C-alpha cells in the first residue's frame, strides 16, 4: 500500500508520465510551502468528491502524498475502495521526499 521515495523517483524516471498520477492531498496553504512539481493538488477535505474525475483512469498508477504519510494512507484506502487498485501512499510523505530525494524542497 506504501512506496518509498526512492521507488517513486524510479517511477518518475522510468514510467511514461501519462500512466503515473501523483496527488498531493494536503491543503492549499501546505501546497504553497512546497510540493513535488509533477503533483496535482487534491486536498483531503474534498478528496472523495474529486476522485470521481479519474473514474475512466482506473488502470493508471496513482501515488498520493501528504506531509508525513498519514492522510495519504486514508486517501489511498478511499481510492482502493473505489476500484483504483494501483494506488499507493508515499511513505513518510513530502518530509521524507525532501530528506531522501530532493533537499531543495522546503521542510516545515
Residue frames as qw, qx, qy, qz and C-alpha x, y, z in Angstrom:
[[0.000, 0.886, 0.464, 0.000, 0.00, 0.00, 0.00],
 [0.174, -0.926, 0.149, 0.300, 3.02, 2.29, 0.54],
 [0.800, 0.424, -0.022, 0.424, 6.02, 3.02, -1.64],
 [0.564, -0.510, -0.028, 0.650, 9.30, 4.63, -0.70],
 [0.158, 0.882, -0.099, -0.432, 10.51, 7.95, -2.07],
 [0.223, -0.447, 0.741, 0.449, 13.26, 6.04, -3.91],
 [0.388, 0.312, 0.851, 0.166, 10.65, 3.90, -5.68],
 [0.294, 0.854, 0.352, -0.245, 8.62, 6.97, -6.68],
 [0.036, -0.774, 0.404, 0.486, 11.78, 8.60, -8.04],
 [0.329, -0.128, 0.864, 0.360, 12.48, 5.44, -10.03],
 [0.373, 0.596, 0.711, 0.002, 8.93, 5.51, -11.44],
 [0.164, 0.901, 0.065, -0.395, 9.23, 9.20, -12.33],
 [0.117, -0.623, 0.614, 0.470, 12.44, 8.44, -14.21],
 [0.181, -0.112, 0.929, 0.301, 11.14, 5.32, -15.98],
 [0.280, 0.519, 0.803, -0.086, 7.35, 5.35, -16.37],
 [0.095, 0.448, 0.455, 0.764, 5.54, 7.30, -19.05],
 [0.041, 0.057, 0.406, -0.911, 4.12, 10.33, -17.22],
 [0.544, -0.100, -0.299, -0.778, 0.70, 9.73, -18.82],
 [0.722, -0.178, -0.661, -0.103, 0.50, 6.48, -16.81],
 [0.495, -0.235, -0.571, 0.611, 1.51, 7.95, -13.43],
 [0.190, -0.768, -0.216, -0.572, -0.56, 10.43, -11.47],
 [0.421, -0.074, -0.573, 0.699, 0.92, 12.00, -8.31],
 [0.315, -0.751, -0.377, -0.441, -1.62, 13.54, -5.95],
 [0.190, 0.162, -0.524, 0.814, -0.85, 15.86, -3.05],
 [0.391, -0.603, -0.661, -0.216, -3.69, 15.52, -0.53],
 [0.321, -0.313, -0.402, 0.798, -2.53, 18.32, 1.76],
 [0.120, 0.863, 0.432, -0.232, -4.32, 21.65, 1.95],
 [0.455, 0.823, 0.107, 0.324, -3.64, 24.70, -0.25],
 [0.219, -0.931, 0.273, -0.101, -1.52, 26.51, 2.37],
 [0.743, -0.387, 0.505, 0.206, 0.78, 23.46, 2.67],
 [0.741, 0.481, 0.353, 0.308, 1.00, 23.15, -1.13],
 [0.217, 0.952, -0.037, 0.211, 2.17, 26.76, -1.30],
 [0.500, -0.748, 0.427, 0.094, 5.06, 25.99, 1.07],
 [0.069, -0.451, 0.834, 0.311, 6.33, 23.13, -1.09],
 [0.864, 0.231, 0.306, -0.326, 5.22, 20.35, -3.40],
 [0.563, -0.092, 0.698, 0.433, 6.53, 17.80, -5.85],
 [0.164, 0.405, -0.286, -0.853, 6.46, 19.54, -9.22],
 [0.219, -0.026, -0.844, -0.488, 4.72, 16.66, -11.02],
 [0.011, -0.343, -0.865, 0.368, 1.88, 16.54, -8.47],
 [0.252, -0.508, -0.428, -0.703, -1.73, 17.68, -8.62],
 [0.105, -0.090, 0.603, -0.786, -3.32, 19.18, -5.51],
 [0.563, -0.397, -0.546, -0.476, -6.49, 17.44, -4.32],
 [0.185, -0.411, 0.580, -0.678, -6.93, 18.30, -0.63],
 [0.138, -0.137, -0.967, 0.168, -8.21, 15.50, 1.59],
 [0.247, 0.331, 0.475, -0.777, -11.10, 17.80, 2.57],
 [0.629, 0.469, -0.040, -0.618, -12.53, 17.40, -0.98],
 [0.091, -0.380, 0.883, 0.260, -10.84, 14.15, -1.93],
 [0.431, 0.245, 0.859, -0.130, -13.83, 11.80, -2.05],
 [0.487, 0.745, 0.291, -0.351, -15.77, 14.07, -4.41],
 [0.168, 0.797, -0.419, -0.400, -12.71, 14.84, -6.55],
 [0.327, -0.297, 0.864, 0.240, -11.55, 11.31, -7.35],
 [0.649, 0.488, 0.545, -0.208, -14.65, 10.75, -9.47],
 [0.394, 0.817, -0.232, -0.352, -12.88, 12.64, -12.26],
 [0.018, -0.525, 0.834, 0.169, -10.47, 9.68, -12.51],
 [0.784, 0.066, 0.498, -0.365, -13.20, 7.03, -12.96],
 [0.843, 0.529, -0.037, -0.089, -12.02, 6.28, -16.51],
 [0.325, 0.729, -0.563, 0.213, -8.38, 6.04, -15.38],
 [0.829, -0.464, 0.229, -0.214, -8.51, 3.04, -13.07],
 [0.946, 0.160, -0.033, 0.282, -5.61, 1.36, -14.88],
 [0.255, 0.792, -0.299, 0.468, -3.28, 4.29, -14.11],
 [0.649, -0.207, -0.512, 0.523, -0.85, 4.23, -11.21],
 [0.211, -0.869, -0.072, -0.442, -1.59, 6.80, -8.51],
 [0.573, -0.081, -0.501, 0.644, 0.82, 7.90, -5.78],
 [0.290, -0.856, -0.243, -0.353, -0.64, 10.05, -3.03],
 [0.542, 0.020, -0.456, 0.706, 1.38, 12.04, -0.53],
 [0.312, -0.907, -0.221, -0.179, 0.84, 14.41, 2.37],
 [0.110, -0.876, 0.404, -0.239, 3.21, 15.83, 4.98],
 [0.284, -0.510, 0.793, -0.172, 4.18, 12.64, 6.81],
 [0.267, 0.112, -0.913, -0.287, 2.13, 9.87, 5.17],
 [0.197, 0.235, 0.822, -0.479, -0.92, 9.56, 7.43],
 [0.490, 0.515, 0.182, -0.679, -3.51, 11.49, 5.38],
 [0.410, 0.448, -0.625, -0.491, -2.23, 9.91, 2.18],
 [0.008, -0.015, 0.997, -0.075, -2.87, 6.44, 3.64],
 [0.373, 0.445, 0.597, -0.554, -6.52, 7.45, 4.22],
 [0.463, 0.599, -0.199, -0.622, -6.76, 8.77, 0.66],
 [0.194, 0.326, -0.885, -0.269, -5.16, 5.60, -0.69],
 [0.204, 0.202, 0.918, -0.274, -7.74, 3.49, 1.15],
 [0.447, 0.560, 0.286, -0.636, -10.52, 5.65, -0.32],
 [0.419, 0.548, -0.492, -0.530, -9.24, 5.22, -3.86],
 [0.082, 0.177, -0.977, -0.082, -8.66, 1.49, -3.50],
 [0.318, 0.316, 0.782, -0.432, -12.18, 1.05, -2.13],
 [0.513, 0.636, 0.085, -0.570, -13.45, 2.70, -5.33],
 [0.904, 0.343, 0.250, 0.061, -11.56, 0.21, -7.52],
 [0.336, 0.860, -0.370, 0.101, -8.26, 2.05, -8.08],
 [0.964, -0.225, -0.038, 0.136, -6.00, -0.93, -7.45],
 [0.707, 0.249, -0.084, 0.657, -2.71, 0.71, -8.49],
 [0.157, -0.873, 0.006, -0.462, -2.81, 3.36, -5.78],
 [0.736, -0.110, -0.418, 0.521, -0.02, 3.89, -3.26],
 [0.317, -0.947, -0.046, -0.006, 0.81, 6.21, -0.40],
 [0.492, 0.625, -0.399, 0.456, 4.25, 7.81, -0.31],
 [0.758, -0.436, -0.381, 0.300, 5.86, 6.52, 2.90],
 [0.495, -0.361, -0.161, 0.774, 6.97, 9.43, 5.07],
 [0.205, 0.900, 0.354, -0.150, 5.25, 11.98, 2.84],
 [0.437, 0.838, -0.053, 0.322, 6.88, 15.06, 1.39],
 [0.437, -0.823, 0.360, -0.054, 9.04, 15.34, 4.50],
 [0.783, -0.231, 0.528, 0.236, 10.81, 12.09, 3.65],
 [0.675, 0.636, 0.252, 0.278, 10.87, 13.00, -0.06],
 [0.065, 0.962, -0.192, 0.182, 12.74, 16.18, 0.86],
 [0.561, -0.657, 0.504, 0.013, 15.14, 14.28, 3.10],
 [0.778, -0.059, 0.595, 0.195, 15.77, 11.30, 0.78],
 [0.617, 0.480, 0.502, 0.369, 15.37, 12.68, -2.76],
 [0.276, 0.684, 0.209, 0.643, 15.13, 16.45, -3.13],
 [0.451, -0.426, -0.415, 0.665, 16.69, 18.59, -0.38],
 [0.056, 0.148, 0.160, 0.974, 15.60, 21.76, -2.22],
 [0.420, -0.571, -0.574, -0.409, 12.02, 21.04, -1.09],
 [0.189, -0.522, 0.365, -0.748, 11.21, 23.15, 1.96],
 [0.470, -0.254, -0.824, 0.189, 10.65, 21.29, 5.20],
 [0.293, -0.479, 0.090, -0.822, 8.17, 22.53, 7.76]]
